[in-house]
Amino acid sequence: MLVDWNPVARASLRAILDYIGDRNDSAAQDLYEAIEAATQALPLHPYLYRPGRVAGTREIVVHPNYIVVYRVARQIEIVNVLHARQQYPTL
C-alpha cells in the first residue's frame, strides 16, 4: 500500500515547519522526523491510529500539538497536517 500526500497536506506541513523553524530549527527538524516516521509506518499498520473526527479518516497525534489526518483506501492518503488548536475542517 502506498502513502500519497495530498497537496494541501504538503502545504500545511511546510507552513508549520517554516513557522517552527523560524523560532527553533531543531524543533522543526524533530517534528518533521516524527511525522515522516509515523507516516512511513502506515503501510504496515494503516489502522493503528485513532479514528478521525470526520467519517472515513484516521488521526496520528505526532506531538501533543500536531495531528496528521489520513484516509485508508486503495492507498493511504495524507489529507492534512493540523495544529491541535486549529478549527478542524470538514474534508
C-alpha positions as CSV (number, residue, x, y, z in Angstrom):
1,M,0.0,0.0,0.0
2,L,1.4,3.4,-1.0
3,V,1.3,6.6,1.1
4,D,0.2,9.6,-1.0
5,W,0.5,13.2,0.3
6,N,-2.4,15.5,-0.8
7,P,-1.0,18.9,-1.9
8,V,-3.0,20.6,0.9
9,A,-1.3,18.4,3.4
10,R,2.2,19.1,2.0
11,A,1.5,22.8,2.0
12,S,0.2,22.6,5.6
13,L,3.3,20.7,6.8
14,R,5.6,23.1,5.0
15,A,3.9,26.1,6.7
16,I,4.0,24.5,10.1
17,L,7.7,23.6,9.7
18,D,8.6,27.1,8.4
19,Y,6.8,28.7,11.4
20,I,8.5,26.5,13.9
21,G,11.9,26.7,12.1
22,D,11.8,30.5,12.3
23,R,11.9,30.0,16.1
24,N,13.8,26.8,16.6
25,D,15.4,24.8,13.8
26,S,16.0,21.6,15.8
27,A,12.3,21.5,16.9
28,A,11.2,21.8,13.3
29,Q,13.5,19.0,12.3
30,D,12.3,16.8,15.2
31,L,8.7,17.4,14.2
32,Y,9.4,16.6,10.6
33,E,11.2,13.4,11.5
34,A,8.4,12.3,13.8
35,I,5.8,12.9,11.1
36,E,7.9,11.1,8.4
37,A,8.4,8.1,10.7
38,A,4.7,7.8,11.6
39,T,3.5,8.2,8.0
40,Q,6.1,5.8,6.6
41,A,4.9,3.1,9.1
42,L,1.3,3.4,7.8
43,P,1.6,0.8,5.1
44,L,2.3,-1.9,7.7
45,H,-0.3,-0.7,10.2
46,P,-2.8,1.6,8.5
47,Y,-5.5,1.2,11.2
48,L,-3.1,1.6,14.1
49,Y,-4.1,5.2,14.9
50,R,-7.4,6.6,16.2
51,P,-10.5,7.1,14.1
52,G,-10.8,10.7,12.9
53,R,-13.4,13.3,13.7
54,V,-14.5,13.2,10.1
55,A,-16.0,9.9,8.9
56,G,-13.6,7.8,6.9
57,T,-10.5,9.4,8.3
58,R,-7.9,8.5,10.9
59,E,-5.6,10.7,13.0
60,I,-2.0,10.4,14.1
61,V,-1.1,12.6,17.1
62,V,2.6,13.0,16.3
63,H,3.1,15.6,19.0
64,P,0.6,17.0,21.6
65,N,0.1,20.0,19.3
66,Y,0.2,18.4,15.8
67,I,-2.2,15.9,14.1
68,V,-1.8,14.1,10.8
69,V,-5.2,13.3,9.2
70,Y,-5.3,10.4,6.7
71,R,-7.7,8.1,4.8
72,V,-7.2,4.5,4.0
73,A,-8.5,3.2,0.7
74,R,-6.6,1.6,-2.2
75,Q,-3.7,3.7,-0.9
76,I,-3.2,5.8,2.2
77,E,-3.8,9.5,1.6
78,I,-2.4,12.1,3.9
79,V,-5.2,14.6,3.9
80,N,-3.9,17.3,6.2
81,V,-1.5,18.3,9.0
82,L,-3.0,20.5,11.6
83,H,-2.2,22.2,14.8
84,A,-4.4,20.8,17.6
85,R,-5.9,24.3,18.3
86,Q,-6.9,24.8,14.7
87,Q,-10.6,24.5,13.8
88,Y,-11.0,21.1,12.4
89,P,-12.1,21.4,8.7
90,T,-14.6,19.2,7.1
91,L,-13.0,17.1,4.4
